[in-house]
Amino acid sequence: MRKFDILLPAGFETDIDKIERRKQRFLTNHHVHYLEGQPKGICIKIDGDYLLQRTINAYRNSRYVNNIFVIGPKWLYEDRIKDCFFIDYNVGLAENVIAGMRSLNENIVGVSPIDVLFETDHIDAYLESIEQHLGIDIIFQAVRRDALKGVDKGYDKPSYWLKENESAEKATRVIHGPLNISRTRVADNKMIHTMIEVFYSQRGKGIYRQFVDIARYVVRSPDINHKNVLARAIPKVSKFAKKQLTLEEFMDVLERCVIPRNDYKGRGKHFKVGIVPDEIAPAFGLDIDTLEEDELIHAEYTPIEKIVDLPYEEILRKSTISNSQPRHQSAHREESDSQILRADSQH
């Protein structure tokens, strides 16, 4: 298997109104304290290591990973984190992911959150399980919920009942996995950008509210192929409700509605679902989004305002970085420019 780069979005929300609304949503709907507006990569330590550094180390030791890029406010990380490249940019989750992908020359990139707990062996085992799919536009990771054995405490992870294939007797309940593999060219697909933003904004909402909001978005969006929504998506709703929709059908609907007609290459040529093998599924079932999850694994949490000697509002202001899009630059170059800087192991 060829090596590819990993992009770690390490930005965070800096709009104080959005921060307070999302925190209140989770507290009201789920009775948990959501860590919104905090750079979790350095606010959380596990066994003395920053969470972000722990994630970098897990990918750095993989047989299949080349370079690791961290996109977020460099000023917070450069003196604390090593063994990666920094992309100094922070606007929002979707914008950060797209800007990071556009800055890389590699054809295939793994996009992963930083608040994950899997080890290198888990990463390699999963990548080997999806090797035959590498090269299409996006491989969405999915985890069978039944395989999580009680470790799934991800309050922001919606689950879906889908049949793994047509011959399956019943549907399997799956949740989104954290590691998605993408071709960098999809960064210019406006729908991919909007999909990230829409699903991110749904976190913490009830399943019916999510459905209504996404349906409203589909109706209003000029980028959606509405003809294919009517012809393909709506007829599948009943099948989905009856837990009879297959993963392949689900991907087919998504491809037809998102991929522009001139770019469409046929069913299954753009999106695939990579199901994590059950034996390593628990490693992919837990991330750290809430104070309760942090306490569950006995991690050490320190608010950013106690790490950086600045008022919280000033930290948010300094961490909003949108002066320009990161420029394309080879990951193999040692020299740096104002956007991409290397964090060497000498720190």
C-alpha positions in Angstrom: 0.0 0.0 0.0 1.3 3.5 -0.9 1.8 6.0 1.9 -0.3 9.1 2.1 -0.6 12.3 4.2 -2.8 12.8 7.3 -4.6 16.1 7.9 -5.5 16.8 11.6 -8.0 19.7 11.9 -7.0 21.2 15.3 -8.9 24.4 15.0 -11.8 25.3 17.3 -14.9 27.6 17.4 -14.0 31.2 18.1 -17.5 32.8 17.8 -18.5 33.3 21.4 -22.3 33.2 20.5 -21.9 29.9 18.7 -19.9 28.5 21.5 -22.5 29.3 24.1 -25.4 28.1 22.0 -23.8 24.7 21.3 -22.7 24.2 24.9 -26.3 25.0 26.0 -27.7 22.6 23.4 -25.7 19.7 24.7 -26.5 20.6 28.3 -30.2 20.8 27.6 -30.5 17.8 25.3 -27.9 15.4 26.7 -27.1 16.8 30.1 -23.3 16.9 29.3 -20.8 19.6 29.3 -19.6 20.0 25.7 -16.0 21.3 25.3 -16.8 23.9 22.6 -14.5 26.8 22.2 -11.5 24.9 23.6 -8.5 23.6 21.7 -8.8 20.1 23.0 -5.4 19.1 21.5 -3.6 20.9 24.3 -6.4 21.3 26.9 -6.5 17.5 27.4 -3.6 15.4 28.5 -3.5 11.6 28.7 -0.7 10.0 30.8 1.1 13.4 30.6 1.0 13.8 26.8 -1.1 16.4 25.0 -4.0 14.7 23.2 -2.9 16.2 19.9 0.7 14.9 20.3 -0.7 11.5 21.2 -2.7 11.4 18.0 0.3 12.6 15.9 2.4 9.8 17.4 -0.2 7.2 16.6 -0.2 8.2 12.9 3.6 8.9 12.7 4.3 5.3 13.6 2.0 3.9 10.9 3.5 2.0 8.0 1.1 3.8 5.7 1.4 7.4 6.7 3.9 9.9 5.1 3.6 13.4 6.6 1.2 14.8 9.2 -0.3 18.2 8.9 -2.0 20.1 11.7 -4.3 22.9 10.7 -5.2 25.4 13.3 -3.9 28.4 15.2 -0.1 27.8 15.1 0.7 30.2 18.0 -1.0 27.8 20.4 0.8 24.7 19.2 4.2 25.5 17.9 6.0 25.4 21.2 4.1 22.4 22.6 3.7 20.0 19.6 6.3 18.3 17.5 6.8 15.9 14.5 4.3 17.6 12.1 3.7 20.4 9.7 1.5 23.3 10.8 -1.0 25.1 8.5 -1.8 28.4 10.2 -5.5 28.8 9.6 -8.7 28.6 11.7 -12.1 29.7 10.5 -14.5 26.8 11.0 -14.5 23.0 10.7 -15.5 22.8 7.1 -13.3 25.7 6.0 -10.3 24.3 7.9 -10.7 20.8 6.3 -11.1 22.2 2.8 -8.3 24.8 3.2 -6.0 22.0 4.5 -6.8 19.7 1.6 -6.2 22.5 -0.9 -2.8 23.2 0.6 -1.5 19.6 0.0 -0.1 18.3 -3.3 -0.8 14.6 -2.3 -3.5 12.9 -4.2 -5.0 11.0 -1.3 -5.3 12.4 2.2 -6.6 10.9 5.5 -8.7 13.4 7.5 -8.9 12.6 11.2 -10.0 14.5 14.3 -7.5 15.0 17.0 -9.6 13.8 19.9 -9.3 10.1 19.2 -7.9 7.2 21.3 -6.8 4.6 18.8 -3.2 3.3 18.5 -1.0 2.7 15.5 -1.9 -1.0 15.2 -5.6 0.0 14.9 -4.8 2.5 12.2 -2.8 0.0 10.1 -5.4 -2.8 10.5 -8.2 -0.5 9.3 -6.2 0.9 6.3 -5.4 -2.7 5.2 -9.1 -3.6 5.4 -10.0 -0.8 2.9 -6.9 -0.9 0.6 -9.0 -2.1 -2.3 -11.1 1.1 -2.2 -8.2 3.6 -2.1 -8.3 5.9 -5.1 -12.0 6.8 -5.2 -13.1 10.2 -4.0 -14.1 9.5 -0.4 -14.1 6.5 1.9 -16.4 7.2 4.8 -15.5 5.2 8.0 -18.3 3.4 9.8 -18.3 1.5 13.0 -20.9 -1.2 13.9 -22.4 0.0 17.2 -22.9 -3.5 18.4 -19.2 -4.0 18.3 -18.4 -1.2 20.6 -19.0 -3.2 23.8 -20.2 -0.3 25.9 -17.4 2.2 25.0 -19.5 4.4 22.7 -20.1 7.5 24.8 -20.2 9.8 21.7 -23.2 11.9 22.3 -22.7 13.8 19.1 -22.6 10.7 16.9 -25.9 9.9 15.1 -26.4 6.2 14.3 -28.2 4.7 11.3 -29.7 1.4 10.5 -28.4 0.1 7.2 -28.0 -3.3 5.6 -24.5 -4.1 4.7 -25.6 -5.8 1.5 -28.8 -7.0 -0.2 -28.5 -10.5 1.1 -28.2 -9.4 4.8 -31.2 -10.6 6.8 -31.4 -7.4 8.9 -29.9 -4.0 9.1 -26.8 -3.1 11.2 -26.7 0.0 13.4 -23.6 2.1 12.4 -22.1 5.3 13.6 -19.7 7.6 11.8 -16.0 6.7 12.3 -13.3 9.4 12.8 -10.9 8.5 9.9 -12.0 9.4 6.4 -9.9 9.0 3.3 -10.3 11.5 0.5 -8.8 12.6 -2.8 -7.7 16.2 -2.5 -9.6 17.1 -5.7 -12.9 16.9 -3.8 -11.9 20.1 -2.0 -13.3 22.1 -4.9 -16.7 20.4 -4.7 -18.9 22.9 -3.0 -21.3 20.2 -1.9 -18.6 18.3 0.0 -17.8 21.6 1.9 -21.4 22.1 2.7 -21.9 18.5 3.8 -19.2 18.9 6.4 -20.7 22.1 7.7 -24.3 20.8 7.8 -23.5 17.6 9.6 -21.2 19.4 12.0 -24.0 21.9 12.8 -26.4 19.0 13.6 -24.3 17.7 16.5 -26.3 17.6 19.7 -29.7 17.9 18.1 -32.3 15.2 18.3 -32.7 12.8 15.4 -36.0 14.4 14.2 -34.6 17.9 14.4 -31.5 16.7 12.4 -33.8 15.2 9.7 -35.9 18.4 9.4 -32.9 20.7 9.3 -31.1 18.6 6.7 -34.3 18.3 4.6 -34.7 22.1 4.7 -31.1 22.5 3.6 -31.5 20.1 0.7 -34.6 22.0 -0.5 -32.9 25.4 -0.4 -29.4 24.6 -1.6 -28.6 25.6 -5.2 -25.8 23.1 -5.3 -27.9 20.0 -4.7 -29.0 18.0 -7.8 -32.7 18.4 -7.0 -33.7 16.2 -9.9 -31.8 13.3 -8.5 -33.1 14.0 -5.0 -36.7 13.6 -6.3 -35.8 10.6 -8.5 -33.5 8.7 -6.1 -33.4 10.1 -2.6 -37.1 10.5 -1.7 -38.1 6.9 -2.8 -35.4 5.6 -0.5 -36.8 7.3 2.6 -39.4 4.6 3.1 -36.9 1.9 2.6 -34.6 3.6 5.1 -37.4 4.0 7.6 -38.1 0.2 7.3 -34.4 -0.6 7.9 -34.1 -2.1 4.4 -31.7 0.4 2.8 -28.3 -1.0 2.0 -25.0 0.8 2.4 -24.5 0.6 -1.4 -27.9 2.2 -2.0 -27.1 4.9 0.5 -23.8 5.8 -1.2 -25.5 5.7 -4.6 -28.1 8.4 -3.4 -25.3 10.5 -2.0 -23.2 10.3 -5.1 -26.1 11.1 -7.4 -27.2 14.1 -5.3 -23.7 15.5 -4.7 -21.4 14.8 -7.6 -22.0 17.1 -10.6 -23.4 15.4 -13.7 -20.3 16.0 -15.8 -18.1 14.5 -13.1 -20.2 11.5 -12.4 -18.4 8.2 -13.3 -20.9 5.6 -12.2 -22.3 3.9 -9.1 -19.7 3.2 -6.5 -16.9 5.2 -8.3 -17.0 8.2 -5.9 -18.0 7.2 -2.3 -17.5 4.0 -0.3 -18.1 3.0 3.3 -15.2 1.4 5.1 -16.6 -0.6 8.0 -14.1 -1.0 10.8 -13.4 -4.7 11.6 -15.2 -5.7 14.8 -12.1 -6.7 16.7 -10.7 -3.1 16.6 -14.0 -1.3 16.6 -13.9 -0.2 20.2 -10.7 1.8 19.5 -12.7 3.9 17.0 -15.9 4.2 19.1 -14.9 6.9 21.6 -13.7 10.5 21.1 -13.5 13.2 23.7 -16.1 15.9 23.1 -17.4 16.4 26.6 -16.1 16.8 30.1 -17.9 13.6 31.0 -16.0 11.7 28.3 -12.8 13.2 29.6 -13.5 12.0 33.1 -14.5 8.5 31.8 -11.0 7.8 30.6 -9.3 9.6 33.5 -7.8 12.3 31.3 -6.5 15.6 32.6 -8.5 18.7 31.3 -7.3 22.3 31.7 -9.3 25.2 30.1 -7.2 27.1 27.6 -7.5 30.3 29.7 -5.5 28.6 32.4 -2.8 27.4 30.0 -2.3 30.7 28.1 -1.9 33.9 30.2 -4.5 35.9 28.2 -8.2 36.7 28.7 -10.5 34.1 27.0 -11.8 36.7 24.5 -8.3 37.6 23.4 -7.4 33.9 22.9 -10.5 33.6 20.7 -9.5 36.7 18.7 -5.9 35.6 18.2 -7.1 32.1 17.1 -9.3 33.4 14.3 -6.9 33.2 11.3 -8.4 33.8 7.9 -6.0 36.3 6.3 -5.4 34.0 3.3 -5.8 30.5 2.0 -2.8 28.2 2.7 -0.6 27.9 -0.4 0.1 24.6 -2.1 3.4 23.3 -1.0 5.1 19.9 -1.0 5.1 18.1 2.3 8.7 17.0 1.7 10.2 20.5 1.7 12.1 21.5 4.9 11.8 25.2 4.4 8.7 27.0 5.5 6.6 30.0 4.5 4.1 32.0 6.5 1.4 29.4 6.1 3.0 26.0 6.5 5.7 25.4 9.1 7.4 22.3 10.2 7.5 21.2 13.9 10.7 19.3 14.3 11.4 16.7 17.0 13.9 19.0 18.6 11.2 21.1 20.3 
